Amino acid sequence: MGKKYQELISKECAKWASKDINIKYERRDNRNGYKAGALKHGMRHSYVKQCKYLVIFDADFQPEPDYLQRTIPFLLHNPELALVQARWKFGMYTYMTITTTTNF
């Protein structure tokens, strides 16, 4: 991901953090283990243990504004569930051919 996008994400997270929203932006310096490696790396952070719910977004995905309102209820009303995976829209779909074709 380019520096431009990293700066945009950092600014957006800082905006929400200034409103007392518990939000963190983490970026690994390698791709070891790919997505599973990223999840493993993220779960090592001490602040994860303080969270009742954890949401992880890929950098190239853009969740809908009501994402949490639509997904958290599945966890609240189904205590046997530990994970909700939702359909995504690619946020950078014009950036790469593969994301352009899969966004539709």
Secondary structure, DSSP 4 states (H G I P E B T S, - for coil): --HHHHHHHHHHHHHHHTTT--------SS-TTHHHHHHHHHHTSGGGGG-SS-----TTEE--TTHHHHHHHHHHH-TT--------EETTTTTSHHHHHH--
